[in-house]
Amino acid sequence: LTPQQSDYLDANRIEVSFKKGENICKQGTRASSIICIKEGLAKMYVEDGSDYSTLLLKKQCDMIGLQSLFTNGILQYSAEALSDIQACFVDIQTIENLFSENVDCAKEMMQYVNKDMITMFDKVYSFSTKHIHGRLAELLLYLHKNIYGTNPFKLTLSKTDLSEILGTSKESVSRMFKELKQDKILKESHHTIEILDFARLKMISHTG
């Protein structure tokens, strides 16, 4: 963005705080803003009655709502805070105006949306081809590389959160963690995860 466009963006945003467990946006409502996470972790998910499926995890500097640009403006998913969150809300019309003025900005946002779509395609493929052990291994590798970026990392997701992402029970997640620890593949202490054997964890993820 040019300095003038950055000022325009800054003048048309508000900051909102969310506590862990609060809804950030709701499926089926009209999308009025693009949401950028300044701090914290959130999940995007789709609801079907009492059931729902997690689509994506969103961390600091990630955005929610870009899929609603230039469409009917109805959110096809909900978002929930998985930790305390500080977020910026930018009016959709502001973003559309910037896209009209700045082709490079529009191109980069399209690349961002495409990256989200590829992540969701990978998740659908994983769920359709891998057993639960493979899905958990894949999720742990994803959290290490894409969400926390360190090893060891402080897991801000509960076992319940993980079970909902994986589509299984909390008890199954706890049992698989115990197996991975017994096999010296990872270590867990006070919500801190350390991957000890990347090669074996990647093999479990690959073979499913």
LUMROTI-670891 format. One line per field, with one value per atom (N, C-alpha, C): residue number from 0; residue in one letter; atom name; z, y, x. Coordinates in Angstrom, 2 decimals, padded with zeros to 5 digits. Layout:
N
num <- [NUM  ...]
residuo <- [a  ...]
atomo <- [CA  ...]
zz <- [Z  ...]
yy <- [Y  ...]
xx <- [X  ...]
REM end
This chain:
208
num <- [0  0  0  1  1  1  2  2  2  3  3  3  4  4  4  5  5  5  6  6  6  7  7  7  8  8  8  9  9  9  10  10  10  11  11  11  12  12  12  13  13  13  14  14  14  15  15  15  16  16  16  17  17  17  18  18  18  19  19  19  20  20  20  21  21  21  22  22  22  23  23  23  24  24  24  25  25  25  26  26  26  27  27  27  28  28  28  29  29  29  30  30  30  31  31  31  32  32  32  33  33  33  34  34  34  35  35  35  36  36  36  37  37  37  38  38  38  39  39  39  40  40  40  41  41  41  42  42  42  43  43  43  44  44  44  45  45  45  46  46  46  47  47  47  48  48  48  49  49  49  50  50  50  51  51  51  52  52  52  53  53  53  54  54  54  55  55  55  56  56  56  57  57  57  58  58  58  59  59  59  60  60  60  61  61  61  62  62  62  63  63  63  64  64  64  65  65  65  66  66  66  67  67  67  68  68  68  69  69  69  70  70  70  71  71  71  72  72  72  73  73  73  74  74  74  75  75  75  76  76  76  77  77  77  78  78  78  79  79  79  80  80  80  81  81  81  82  82  82  83  83  83  84  84  84  85  85  85  86  86  86  87  87  87  88  88  88  89  89  89  90  90  90  91  91  91  92  92  92  93  93  93  94  94  94  95  95  95  96  96  96  97  97  97  98  98  98  99  99  99  100  100  100  101  101  101  102  102  102  103  103  103  104  104  104  105  105  105  106  106  106  107  107  107  108  108  108  109  109  109  110  110  110  111  111  111  112  112  112  113  113  113  114  114  114  115  115  115  116  116  116  117  117  117  118  118  118  119  119  119  120  120  120  121  121  121  122  122  122  123  123  123  124  124  124  125  125  125  126  126  126  127  127  127  128  128  128  129  129  129  130  130  130  131  131  131  132  132  132  133  133  133  134  134  134  135  135  135  136  136  136  137  137  137  138  138  138  139  139  139  140  140  140  141  141  141  142  142  142  143  143  143  144  144  144  145  145  145  146  146  146  147  147  147  148  148  148  149  149  149  150  150  150  151  151  151  152  152  152  153  153  153  154  154  154  155  155  155  156  156  156  157  157  157  158  158  158  159  159  159  160  160  160  161  161  161  162  162  162  163  163  163  164  164  164  165  165  165  166  166  166  167  167  167  168  168  168  169  169  169  170  170  170  171  171  171  172  172  172  173  173  173  174  174  174  175  175  175  176  176  176  177  177  177  178  178  178  179  179  179  180  180  180  181  181  181  182  182  182  183  183  183  184  184  184  185  185  185  186  186  186  187  187  187  188  188  188  189  189  189  190  190  190  191  191  191  192  192  192  193  193  193  194  194  194  195  195  195  196  196  196  197  197  197  198  198  198  199  199  199  200  200  200  201  201  201  202  202  202  203  203  203  204  204  204  205  205  205  206  206  206  207  207  207]
residuo <- [l  l  l  t  t  t  p  p  p  q  q  q  q  q  q  s  s  s  d  d  d  y  y  y  l  l  l  d  d  d  a  a  a  n  n  n  r  r  r  i  i  i  e  e  e  v  v  v  s  s  s  f  f  f  k  k  k  k  k  k  g  g  g  e  e  e  n  n  n  i  i  i  c  c  c  k  k  k  q  q  q  g  g  g  t  t  t  r  r  r  a  a  a  s  s  s  s  s  s  i  i  i  i  i  i  c  c  c  i  i  i  k  k  k  e  e  e  g  g  g  l  l  l  a  a  a  k  k  k  m  m  m  y  y  y  v  v  v  e  e  e  d  d  d  g  g  g  s  s  s  d  d  d  y  y  y  s  s  s  t  t  t  l  l  l  l  l  l  l  l  l  k  k  k  k  k  k  q  q  q  c  c  c  d  d  d  m  m  m  i  i  i  g  g  g  l  l  l  q  q  q  s  s  s  l  l  l  f  f  f  t  t  t  n  n  n  g  g  g  i  i  i  l  l  l  q  q  q  y  y  y  s  s  s  a  a  a  e  e  e  a  a  a  l  l  l  s  s  s  d  d  d  i  i  i  q  q  q  a  a  a  c  c  c  f  f  f  v  v  v  d  d  d  i  i  i  q  q  q  t  t  t  i  i  i  e  e  e  n  n  n  l  l  l  f  f  f  s  s  s  e  e  e  n  n  n  v  v  v  d  d  d  c  c  c  a  a  a  k  k  k  e  e  e  m  m  m  m  m  m  q  q  q  y  y  y  v  v  v  n  n  n  k  k  k  d  d  d  m  m  m  i  i  i  t  t  t  m  m  m  f  f  f  d  d  d  k  k  k  v  v  v  y  y  y  s  s  s  f  f  f  s  s  s  t  t  t  k  k  k  h  h  h  i  i  i  h  h  h  g  g  g  r  r  r  l  l  l  a  a  a  e  e  e  l  l  l  l  l  l  l  l  l  y  y  y  l  l  l  h  h  h  k  k  k  n  n  n  i  i  i  y  y  y  g  g  g  t  t  t  n  n  n  p  p  p  f  f  f  k  k  k  l  l  l  t  t  t  l  l  l  s  s  s  k  k  k  t  t  t  d  d  d  l  l  l  s  s  s  e  e  e  i  i  i  l  l  l  g  g  g  t  t  t  s  s  s  k  k  k  e  e  e  s  s  s  v  v  v  s  s  s  r  r  r  m  m  m  f  f  f  k  k  k  e  e  e  l  l  l  k  k  k  q  q  q  d  d  d  k  k  k  i  i  i  l  l  l  k  k  k  e  e  e  s  s  s  h  h  h  h  h  h  t  t  t  i  i  i  e  e  e  i  i  i  l  l  l  d  d  d  f  f  f  a  a  a  r  r  r  l  l  l  k  k  k  m  m  m  i  i  i  s  s  s  h  h  h  t  t  t  g  g  g]
atomo <- [N  CA  C  N  CA  C  N  CA  C  N  CA  C  N  CA  C  N  CA  C  N  CA  C  N  CA  C  N  CA  C  N  CA  C  N  CA  C  N  CA  C  N  CA  C  N  CA  C  N  CA  C  N  CA  C  N  CA  C  N  CA  C  N  CA  C  N  CA  C  N  CA  C  N  CA  C  N  CA  C  N  CA  C  N  CA  C  N  CA  C  N  CA  C  N  CA  C  N  CA  C  N  CA  C  N  CA  C  N  CA  C  N  CA  C  N  CA  C  N  CA  C  N  CA  C  N  CA  C  N  CA  C  N  CA  C  N  CA  C  N  CA  C  N  CA  C  N  CA  C  N  CA  C  N  CA  C  N  CA  C  N  CA  C  N  CA  C  N  CA  C  N  CA  C  N  CA  C  N  CA  C  N  CA  C  N  CA  C  N  CA  C  N  CA  C  N  CA  C  N  CA  C  N  CA  C  N  CA  C  N  CA  C  N  CA  C  N  CA  C  N  CA  C  N  CA  C  N  CA  C  N  CA  C  N  CA  C  N  CA  C  N  CA  C  N  CA  C  N  CA  C  N  CA  C  N  CA  C  N  CA  C  N  CA  C  N  CA  C  N  CA  C  N  CA  C  N  CA  C  N  CA  C  N  CA  C  N  CA  C  N  CA  C  N  CA  C  N  CA  C  N  CA  C  N  CA  C  N  CA  C  N  CA  C  N  CA  C  N  CA  C  N  CA  C  N  CA  C  N  CA  C  N  CA  C  N  CA  C  N  CA  C  N  CA  C  N  CA  C  N  CA  C  N  CA  C  N  CA  C  N  CA  C  N  CA  C  N  CA  C  N  CA  C  N  CA  C  N  CA  C  N  CA  C  N  CA  C  N  CA  C  N  CA  C  N  CA  C  N  CA  C  N  CA  C  N  CA  C  N  CA  C  N  CA  C  N  CA  C  N  CA  C  N  CA  C  N  CA  C  N  CA  C  N  CA  C  N  CA  C  N  CA  C  N  CA  C  N  CA  C  N  CA  C  N  CA  C  N  CA  C  N  CA  C  N  CA  C  N  CA  C  N  CA  C  N  CA  C  N  CA  C  N  CA  C  N  CA  C  N  CA  C  N  CA  C  N  CA  C  N  CA  C  N  CA  C  N  CA  C  N  CA  C  N  CA  C  N  CA  C  N  CA  C  N  CA  C  N  CA  C  N  CA  C  N  CA  C  N  CA  C  N  CA  C  N  CA  C  N  CA  C  N  CA  C  N  CA  C  N  CA  C  N  CA  C  N  CA  C  N  CA  C  N  CA  C  N  CA  C  N  CA  C  N  CA  C  N  CA  C  N  CA  C  N  CA  C  N  CA  C  N  CA  C  N  CA  C  N  CA  C  N  CA  C  N  CA  C  N  CA  C  N  CA  C  N  CA  C  N  CA  C  N  CA  C  N  CA  C  N  CA  C  N  CA  C  N  CA  C  N  CA  C  N  CA  C  N  CA  C  N  CA  C  N  CA  C  N  CA  C  N  CA  C  N  CA  C  N  CA  C  N  CA  C  N  CA  C  N  CA  C  N  CA  C  N  CA  C  N  CA  C  N  CA  C  N  CA  C  N  CA  C  N  CA  C  N  CA  C  N  CA  C  N  CA  C]
zz <- [000.00  000.00  000.00  -000.62  -000.55  000.85  001.27  002.57  002.69  001.60  001.64  001.82  001.14  001.27  002.66  003.24  004.62  005.60  005.40  006.26  006.11  004.87  004.60  005.30  005.23  005.90  007.41  007.94  009.39  009.90  009.08  009.48  009.42  008.77  008.60  009.26  010.38  011.13  012.59  013.27  014.72  015.33  016.57  017.28  018.28  018.31  019.19  019.93  021.20  022.01  022.20  022.18  022.42  023.48  024.35  025.31  024.67  025.20  024.71  024.76  023.65  023.57  022.97  022.81  022.23  020.71  020.14  018.69  018.13  017.04  016.34  015.21  014.52  013.49  013.38  012.77  012.79  011.38  011.12  009.83  009.55  008.31  007.91  008.07  008.75  008.89  007.74  007.58  006.51  006.92  006.02  006.28  006.01  007.05  006.90  007.00  007.49  007.72  007.38  007.08  007.03  008.39  008.97  010.31  010.24  010.86  010.94  012.40  012.70  014.07  014.42  015.43  015.90  016.90  017.78  018.77  019.01  019.24  019.62  018.52  018.80  017.91  017.80  016.58  016.34  015.40  015.32  014.35  013.52  012.24  011.35  011.21  011.29  011.22  010.58  010.05  009.49  010.42  010.53  011.43  010.63  011.19  010.63  011.79  012.28  013.47  014.67  015.35  016.52  016.14  014.88  014.42  013.73  013.81  013.05  012.72  011.73  011.27  011.17  011.76  011.72  010.33  009.77  008.45  008.55  009.34  009.39  010.79  011.14  012.31  011.85  012.62  012.26  013.42  013.09  014.10  013.84  014.58  014.45  012.99  012.54  011.18  010.13  010.51  009.58  009.47  008.36  008.10  007.98  008.35  008.26  007.47  006.49  005.77  004.34  003.89  002.51  001.49  001.87  000.94  000.64  001.46  001.27  000.35  -000.07  -000.98  -002.34  -002.94  -004.29  -004.44  -003.35  -003.40  -002.89  -002.42  -001.87  -000.48  000.07  001.36  002.56  002.39  003.50  003.95  005.25  005.77  005.69  005.13  005.00  006.14  007.16  008.28  009.50  010.65  011.89  012.30  013.22  013.79  015.29  016.02  017.49  018.01  019.09  019.72  020.51  020.19  020.93  022.05  022.07  023.14  023.21  024.16  024.15  022.87  022.23  020.90  020.85  020.15  019.76  018.24  017.69  016.24  015.70  014.43  013.71  012.75  012.75  011.80  010.80  009.52  008.45  007.57  007.35  006.53  005.15  004.67  003.40  002.25  002.29  001.20  001.14  002.29  002.32  001.59  001.85  001.18  -000.32  -000.71  -002.14  -002.83  -002.16  -002.73  -002.93  -001.95  -002.06  -003.20  -003.35  -004.44  -005.79  -005.90  -007.16  -007.50  -006.46  -006.66  -006.77  -006.17  -006.01  -006.45  -007.68  -008.25  -007.48  -007.05  -006.33  -005.01  -004.34  -003.09  -003.36  -004.40  -004.75  -005.10  -005.82  -006.21  -004.98  -004.03  -002.84  -001.99  -001.92  -001.17  -001.84  -003.18  -003.89  -003.59  -003.53  -003.19  -001.77  -000.86  000.51  000.55  -000.19  -000.23  -000.84  -001.89  -002.52  -001.55  -000.74  000.25  001.25  001.69  002.58  001.92  000.63  -000.08  -000.17  -000.44  -000.54  000.81  001.90  003.25  003.50  003.10  003.29  002.41  001.17  000.30  000.93  001.48  002.14  003.31  004.06  005.20  004.73  003.67  003.14  002.68  002.00  001.54  002.73  003.76  004.94  005.62  005.77  006.45  005.64  004.32  003.48  003.28  003.57  003.28  004.49  005.60  006.72  007.93  008.68  009.97  010.98  012.15  013.14  013.58  013.66  014.05  013.03  011.75  010.70  010.74  011.05  011.11  012.29  013.43  014.58  014.30  013.71  013.37  012.42  011.43  010.47  011.17  012.10  012.82  013.69  014.37  015.21  014.38  013.22  012.33  011.81  011.51  011.04  012.13  013.36  014.46  014.68  014.62  014.79  013.71  012.46  011.33  011.06  011.08  010.59  011.67  012.87  013.92  014.95  015.53  016.60  016.11  015.14  014.54  015.40  016.50  017.37  017.80  018.34  018.96  020.13  021.36  021.74  021.57  021.66  021.56  022.64  023.09  024.11  023.41  023.68  023.03  023.67  022.92  023.43  023.15  022.46  022.20  023.26  023.72  024.67  023.92  024.66  024.05  023.39  023.97  023.36  022.03  021.98  020.71  019.65  020.04  019.10  018.61  019.53  019.14  018.16  018.34  017.43  016.05  016.01  014.73  014.01  014.76  014.17  013.92  014.48  014.31  015.09  016.31  017.15  018.59  019.54  020.94  021.67  022.76  023.60  024.16  024.50  025.04  024.04  022.76  021.72  021.56  021.62  021.52  022.68  023.89  025.07  024.95  024.44  024.28  023.25  022.13  021.10  021.58  022.37  022.95  023.86  024.64  025.54  024.73  023.61  022.76  022.15  021.69  021.10  022.13  023.37  024.43  024.80  024.87  025.18  024.11  022.86  021.75  021.57  022.50  022.46  021.19  020.65  019.46  019.87  021.01  021.53  023.04  023.60  025.05  025.35  026.42  026.81  028.29  028.64  030.04  030.21  031.02  031.32  030.03  029.12  027.84  026.87  027.18  026.25  025.52  024.19  023.34  022.73  022.82  022.13  021.24  019.95  019.02  019.09  019.48  019.66  018.42  017.63  016.46  015.27  014.53  013.40  012.32  012.11  011.04  011.26  012.47  012.77  012.73  013.23  013.19  011.75  010.88  009.47  008.80  009.21  008.64  009.02  010.28  010.71  009.93  009.75  008.99  007.54  006.95  005.54  005.32  006.20  006.01  006.51  007.42  007.93  008.93]
yy <- [-001.20  000.00  001.25  002.30  003.59  004.17  005.17  005.80  006.33  006.88  007.40  006.27  005.14  004.00  003.39  003.35  002.85  003.74  005.06  005.98  005.77  005.55  005.31  004.04  002.98  001.72  001.91  002.63  002.84  003.64  004.56  005.39  004.65  003.50  002.74  001.37  001.30  000.05  000.31  -000.73  -000.67  -001.91  -001.79  -002.93  -003.48  -004.81  -005.50  -006.61  -006.78  -007.86  -008.97  -010.22  -011.38  -012.26  -012.81  -013.80  -015.19  -016.09  -017.47  -018.03  -018.64  -019.24  -018.35  -017.06  -016.14  -016.26  -016.04  -016.02  -014.72  -014.85  -013.68  -013.28  -014.27  -014.04  -015.28  -015.15  -016.22  -016.60  -017.89  -018.43  -018.00  -017.58  -017.19  -015.72  -014.98  -013.55  -012.82  -011.54  -010.76  -010.31  -010.51  -010.11  -008.63  -007.88  -006.43  -006.00  -006.89  -006.53  -007.68  -007.31  -008.26  -008.18  -009.33  -009.38  -009.82  -009.04  -009.39  -009.62  -010.76  -011.10  -010.46  -009.60  -008.97  -009.87  -010.50  -011.41  -012.54  -013.75  -014.87  -015.90  -016.87  -018.00  -018.23  -018.46  -018.67  -019.85  -020.33  -021.38  -020.93  -021.28  -021.12  -022.49  -022.52  -023.80  -023.63  -024.74  -024.74  -025.53  -025.08  -025.69  -026.38  -027.48  -028.17  -028.73  -027.91  -028.31  -028.34  -029.49  -029.61  -030.04  -030.39  -030.83  -029.68  -029.73  -028.76  -029.34  -028.74  -029.20  -028.02  -028.15  -027.08  -027.02  -025.82  -025.61  -025.20  -024.15  -023.56  -023.03  -023.00  -022.28  -020.95  -019.89  -018.56  -017.98  -017.52  -016.99  -015.50  -014.94  -013.53  -013.17  -012.06  -011.52  -012.25  -013.30  -013.97  -013.20  -013.46  -012.74  -013.69  -013.20  -013.93  -013.07  -013.67  -012.96  -012.61  -012.84  -012.48  -013.25  -014.46  -015.26  -014.61  -013.65  -013.01  -011.79  -011.41  -010.27  -010.61  -009.66  -009.78  -010.99  -011.37  -012.46  -011.90  -012.81  -012.34  -011.75  -011.80  -011.16  -011.92  -013.19  -014.01  -014.93  -014.92  -015.77  -017.24  -018.05  -019.48  -020.28  -019.60  -020.24  -019.33  -019.91  -019.14  -019.12  -018.23  -018.19  -018.02  -018.72  -018.70  -018.48  -017.72  -017.48  -018.71  -019.23  -020.35  -019.86  -018.57  -017.91  -016.49  -015.73  -014.30  -013.68  -012.85  -012.34  -010.82  -010.19  -008.79  -008.78  -008.17  -008.21  -006.84  -006.63  -005.42  -005.75  -004.94  -005.08  -003.93  -004.29  -003.30  -003.46  -002.39  -002.42  -003.02  -003.92  -004.58  -003.59  -002.54  -001.56  -000.89  -000.71  -000.15  -001.06  -002.36  -003.33  -003.34  -003.35  -003.37  -002.10  -000.96  000.27  000.18  -000.39  -000.54  -001.48  -002.56  -003.49  -002.79  -001.92  -001.21  -000.28  000.25  001.20  000.53  -000.64  -001.24  -002.71  -002.96  -004.32  -005.27  -004.79  -005.66  -006.14  -005.25  -005.62  -006.69  -006.48  -007.45  -008.81  -008.79  -010.03  -010.80  -010.09  -010.76  -011.32  -010.62  -011.13  -012.38  -012.39  -013.59  -014.77  -014.51  -015.58  -016.09  -015.17  -015.56  -016.47  -016.09  -016.91  -018.27  -018.31  -019.58  -020.48  -019.88  -020.66  -021.31  -020.54  -021.10  -022.27  -022.12  -023.18  -024.43  -024.29  -025.45  -026.16  -025.38  -025.97  -026.77  -026.24  -026.96  -028.20  -028.13  -029.30  -030.39  -030.00  -030.97  -031.64  -030.86  -031.41  -032.42  -032.08  -033.01  -034.30  -034.18  -035.38  -036.21  -035.53  -036.24  -037.00  -036.36  -037.01  -038.18  -038.11  -039.18  -040.34  -040.16  -041.22  -041.72  -040.96  -041.33  -041.76  -042.69  -043.06  -041.94  -042.06  -040.99  -040.73  -041.79  -041.59  -040.71  -040.95  -040.14  -038.70  -038.50  -037.14  -036.36  -037.05  -036.38  -036.01  -036.93  -036.64  -035.46  -035.44  -034.33  -033.01  -033.04  -031.84  -031.32  -032.21  -031.79  -031.14  -031.72  -031.14  -029.78  -029.66  -028.39  -027.33  -027.68  -026.73  -026.25  -027.20  -026.84  -025.88  -026.17  -025.40  -024.12  -024.19  -023.08  -022.20  -022.74  -021.96  -021.43  -022.30  -021.87  -021.57  -022.32  -022.03  -022.35  -023.09  -023.45  -024.90  -025.43  -026.76  -026.75  -026.89  -027.19  -025.98  -026.22  -025.14  -025.30  -024.16  -024.13  -024.34  -025.46  -025.80  -025.01  -024.08  -023.27  -023.93  -025.07  -025.83  -026.90  -027.09  -028.17  -029.49  -030.58  -031.89  -031.90  -031.17  -031.07  -030.35  -029.25  -028.54  -029.46  -030.21  -031.11  -032.19  -032.73  -033.79  -033.27  -032.02  -031.44  -031.19  -030.76  -030.57  -031.90  -032.95  -034.27  -035.10  -034.68  -035.44  -036.74  -036.70  -037.89  -037.47  -038.40  -038.09  -037.59  -036.86  -036.38  -037.54  -038.64  -039.82  -040.44  -040.44  -040.99  -040.15  -038.82  -037.93  -038.16  -038.27  -038.52  -039.84  -040.87  -042.18  -042.13  -041.41  -041.32  -040.51  -039.47  -038.71  -039.62  -040.44  -041.36  -042.33  -042.83  -043.75  -043.06  -041.83  -041.09  -040.80  -040.55  -040.31  -041.61  -042.71  -044.00  -044.42  -044.05  -044.41  -043.39  -042.43  -041.41  -040.57  -040.36  -039.51  -038.06  -037.86  -036.50  -036.53  -035.35  -035.16  -034.08  -034.26  -033.30  -033.02  -031.74  -031.35  -029.97  -029.88  -028.60  -027.87  -028.60  -028.06  -027.67  -028.03  -027.79  -029.08  -029.01  -030.17  -030.04  -031.09  -031.15  -032.38  -032.18  -033.30  -033.82  -035.08  -035.68  -036.41  -036.92  -037.73  -037.30  -036.30  -035.78  -036.84  -037.66  -038.66  -039.65  -040.13  -041.10  -040.44  -039.19  -038.49  -038.23  -037.86  -037.64  -038.95  -040.06  -041.36  -041.73  -041.49  -041.77  -040.89  -039.62  -038.71  -039.17  -039.62  -040.01  -041.31  -042.30  -043.60  -043.64  -042.70  -042.64  -043.74]
xx <- [000.83  000.00  000.87  000.38  001.05  000.82  001.61  001.36  -000.07  -000.61  -001.98  -002.99  -002.75  -003.66  -003.57  -002.36  -002.21  -002.98  -002.90  -003.65  -005.15  -005.59  -007.02  -007.48  -006.65  -006.97  -007.03  -006.07  -006.00  -007.19  -007.68  -008.80  -010.13  -010.15  -011.40  -011.35  -010.66  -010.59  -010.91  -011.37  -011.56  -010.91  -010.49  -009.90  -010.90  -010.99  -011.94  -011.21  -011.51  -010.93  -011.96  -011.48  -012.33  -011.68  -012.51  -012.04  -012.09  -011.27  -011.28  -012.69  -013.14  -014.46  -015.51  -015.23  -016.21  -016.24  -017.43  -017.58  -017.01  -016.25  -015.71  -016.64  -017.17  -018.19  -019.05  -020.23  -021.22  -021.66  -021.63  -022.09  -023.54  -023.78  -025.13  -025.43  -024.54  -024.75  -024.06  -024.39  -023.78  -022.38  -021.44  -020.05  -019.90  -019.65  -019.48  -018.03  -017.16  -015.77  -014.83  -013.59  -012.49  -011.79  -011.48  -010.92  -009.47  -008.60  -007.18  -006.83  -006.24  -005.87  -004.54  -004.54  -003.30  -002.57  -003.35  -002.79  -003.77  -003.23  -004.09  -004.26  -005.14  -005.39  -006.89  -007.37  -008.80  -008.99  -010.23  -010.55  -011.75  -011.72  -012.86  -013.52  -014.86  -015.55  -016.92  -017.45  -018.79  -019.70  -020.93  -021.91  -023.01  -023.51  -024.66  -025.46  -026.37  -027.11  -026.19  -026.13  -025.25  -023.84  -023.62  -022.31  -021.57  -020.26  -019.49  -018.11  -017.48  -016.18  -015.23  -014.05  -013.06  -012.42  -012.36  -011.77  -010.31  -010.04  -008.71  -008.43  -007.15  -006.70  -006.12  -006.36  -005.89  -005.07  -003.85  -002.95  -002.70  -001.73  -001.37  -001.08  -001.65  -001.51  -002.35  -003.07  -003.97  -005.28  -005.99  -007.24  -008.42  -009.58  -010.84  -011.82  -012.49  -013.54  -013.23  -012.00  -011.65  -012.48  -012.92  -013.73  -015.08  -015.48  -016.78  -016.72  -015.51  -015.38  -015.98  -016.67  -017.21  -018.14  -018.82  -019.80  -021.12  -022.00  -023.28  -023.13  -021.90  -021.64  -022.12  -022.51  -022.98  -021.84  -021.55  -020.48  -020.88  -020.00  -020.25  -019.62  -019.13  -018.45  -018.53  -018.23  -018.11  -016.64  -016.30  -014.96  -015.08  -014.21  -014.23  -012.82  -012.69  -011.40  -010.96  -009.77  -009.20  -008.28  -008.04  -007.31  -007.84  -007.38  -007.74  -007.19  -008.00  -007.65  -007.81  -006.91  -007.03  -007.12  -008.17  -008.39  -008.75  -008.41  -008.80  -009.93  -010.98  -012.08  -012.00  -011.93  -011.86  -013.09  -013.81  -015.02  -014.73  -015.60  -015.38  -015.28  -016.08  -016.01  -014.64  -014.02  -012.67  -011.68  -011.78  -010.89  -011.15  -012.42  -012.74  -012.22  -012.30  -011.77  -010.25  -009.57  -008.12  -007.75  -008.52  -008.26  -008.41  -009.41  -009.63  -008.47  -007.83  -006.74  -005.38  -005.23  -003.91  -003.95  -003.52  -003.57  -002.67  -001.49  -000.56  -001.17  -001.88  -002.55  -003.60  -004.40  -005.45  -004.83  -003.72  -003.04  -002.56  -001.95  -001.45  -002.59  -003.71  -004.85  -005.45  -005.44  -005.89  -004.97  -003.68  -002.73  -002.99  -003.35  -003.65  -004.88  -005.94  -007.16  -006.86  -006.04  -005.68  -004.92  -004.05  -003.32  -004.28  -005.29  -006.32  -007.04  -007.38  -008.09  -007.25  -005.95  -005.06  -004.98  -004.91  -004.88  -006.15  -007.30  -008.57  -008.64  -008.13  -008.10  -007.24  -006.09  -005.21  -005.92  -006.71  -007.44  -008.50  -009.22  -010.22  -009.55  -008.42  -007.69  -007.23  -006.71  -006.23  -007.36  -008.52  -009.64  -010.18  -010.06  -010.62  -009.66  -008.38  -007.40  -006.62  -006.61  -005.76  -006.57  -005.97  -006.55  -006.25  -006.83  -006.74  -005.30  -004.46  -003.06  -002.34  -002.61  -001.98  -002.46  -003.73  -004.27  -003.68  -003.51  -002.92  -001.46  -000.71  000.69  000.78  -000.09  -000.12  -000.45  -001.40  -001.79  -000.64  000.06  001.18  002.28  002.57  003.57  003.11  001.82  001.26  001.36  001.01  001.07  002.51  003.46  004.87  005.34  005.02  005.55  004.77  003.44  002.62  002.01  001.84  001.17  002.18  002.99  003.87  005.29  005.77  007.07  008.28  008.07  009.19  009.07  010.12  010.11  011.09  010.59  009.20  008.29  006.96  005.99  004.92  004.42  003.36  002.03  001.38  000.12  -001.01  -001.59  -002.70  -004.05  -004.04  -005.26  -005.43  -006.65  -006.93  -007.10  -007.13  -007.38  -008.76  -009.71  -011.04  -010.96  -010.19  -010.00  -009.41  -008.37  -007.71  -008.67  -009.49  -010.42  -011.46  -011.89  -012.88  -012.27  -011.01  -010.33  -010.16  -009.84  -009.56  -010.81  -011.93  -013.16  -013.18  -012.66  -012.64  -012.93  -012.79  -013.09  -011.85  -012.11  -011.02  -010.22  -010.91  -010.23  -009.28  -009.68  -008.80  -007.55  -007.71  -006.55  -005.60  -006.13  -005.29  -004.55  -005.24  -004.61  -003.48  -003.70  -002.66  -001.46  -001.71  -000.60  000.23  -000.44  000.26  001.13  000.61  001.37  002.59  002.41  003.53  004.61  004.21  005.18  005.91  005.16  005.78  006.79  006.50  007.39  008.52  008.62  009.68  009.65  008.44  008.28  008.07  007.40  007.26  007.26  007.45  007.42  006.40  005.65  004.61  004.72  004.74  004.80  004.19  003.15  002.48  002.10  001.45  000.94  002.06  003.29  004.40  004.73  004.74  005.01  006.40  007.18  008.47  008.49  008.66  008.77  010.20  010.35  011.67  012.15  011.22  011.58  010.73  011.23  010.48  010.31  011.33  011.28  010.14  009.99  008.94  007.56  007.48  006.20  005.77  006.71  006.41  006.00  006.63  006.28  004.84  004.45  003.08  002.10  002.46  001.60  001.47  002.56  002.55  001.78  002.01  001.37  -000.06  -000.39  -001.75  -002.06]
REM end
